[in-house]
Structure formats: C-alpha cells, structure tokens
Amino acid sequence: MSDTLTAELMTSAPLKFSYSITPEVSIDTTVSGDSRQNATVSIIYGSMTLWSGTMTQFAPEITTPFEIKAGSITIEEGGTFTLTIPTSMQNGAVAANLKIKTATSTVPFNALVASWPLSSAN
C-alpha cells in the first residue's frame, strides 16, 4: 500500500472520543466524513447506549428528545449537542449543554466533549 493511500485512509478514518460524566456514564463521540464534518454522540451507561444522535455541517445541533435516566443521574430532556466542523483555522468540536439531575440537585453541564483537527496529515 502506498504512503499516499495510507495517509488518505488515516485522514478519513473515524475518530472516537469518550467523555466521562460519572464513573458509569459517558458521552461517546464518533467523528467521520472525508473532512471530519459528521459527529455521532451517544450517551452510554455501562455498556448500554441510552441515546444517540448525529450532527452534520448542515444540521450542526441535536437535542435530547426525552429524559435520560442513567444510574444515579438523569439528563433532562432538551439538552443540546453542537458541532463545529474543523477548518484549517480551527479544530472541530462537539459541545454539550445539558442539565443533570441527581437526588439532591439539578446542575448545568457545559463541556467540550470532543475536539479534533481537520486531518492528521496537516
């Protein structure tokens, strides 16, 4: 396999990220597309996917359509994930804007749950 072909495959290979909310709950992100312009986020409890959604450059925001109960926390309905596509000037990113409820309180959760360059060849 030529070096050029290998570099092209690596550039467009899916990237995977995992951001822990609690020891049992994480937000997993898979980035795909020739320009890494698509991102699928999943809310994971243990090994179970509780909810998943995909963002593209044409639909860069998704909203959780229902309350997600994951162990000792609940992610309230209406949380958003926003995709920033990578360019030569900025990394791509997925930002989460959620409200997390526990037995005693509800707190905002705002975090950059994934960040990546336009390509590894740059």
N, C-alpha and C positions, 0 to 999 in steps of 0.2 A: 504494500500500500504506500502511495507516495506521501511525502510530508505535507503537501498542499491539501490533499484529500483528508488526511488525518486532522489537520488544523480546521478545515471546514466542518468536519463532523463534530469536533470538540466545541466549536463556536456555537453550533445549533443544538448540541446535546442538552437535554433538560437539566435544570439546576434544582436542587432540593434544599429547603431550609426548614428548621424546626425551632419554634419559639415557645418556651415553657411558660405557662401561666401559673400552674401549680405542679407539684411532682407528678400528678396523674393526668393533667390536662395540658395540651399543647395546640398551637396553631401551626400546621404544616403548610408550606408553600412550595408548589412546583412551577417553575418558570420554563416556558417553551416558546417555540417560534424562531424563525430564521434571525430575527432581530431581537429576540427575547422580549417580545411585546405581549405575551399572554401569561397570565398567572392564575393558577387554581389554588384557592385556600381551602383548608379543611380543618374543622375543629375536631380534635382527637381526644378521646377519653380512654386511657389504657391503650388497647389496640383497636378500638372501635371508632369508626368515623361517624360522628353525630350529625354533621352538616358539611356541605361542600358547595363551592360556587366558583365560577370562572370569570375573570375580567380580561378584556382586550383593550387595545388602544381606542376602539370605537365605543366601548362600553366599560369605562375605567372604574366604575364604582358598583359594588354589590351590597345588598342589605340582608341581614339575617331575617328571614320571614316569620320566625317563631322563637319562643323562649327555648333556650338550650340548657337542659339540666345535665351537669357533668360532675358527678360525685358531690362534694360539699359546696360547689358553686353553681350559680345559674347565670348564664349570659342572657341579658334581656333582649327581647325582640327589638329590631330596628337598629342594631349595631351595624356599622359600615366598615368596609374594606375599600381602600382606594389605591389604584395602580398608577404609578408614574413610570412611563416607558423610558428605557435608557437611551441616551443620545451620546454623541461624542463629548458633550459638555457636562453631562450629569449621569450618575448611576440610576438604574431602575430601582424601584422600591415598592413595597406594599405597606401601607399604614393601616393600623386597626384603630377604630374609635368605638369602644364598647362600654357598656355598663355591666359590672359584675356584682351580683348579689350573693351575700353569704347569709348565714343565720342571723347575724347581728347588724349588717350594714350593706349599703349599695355604694360602690365607688366607681368613678370613671377609670377606664383603662385605655390609654392612648400610647401606642408604641409603633415603632418601625419594626415590623416582624420579618422583613426580608430586604436585602439590598444587594445589587449585582451590577457589574459593568456591562457595557454594550457587548463586548466579546472578550474572550481571554487572549485573542490574538493581537489586541491593540497594545 
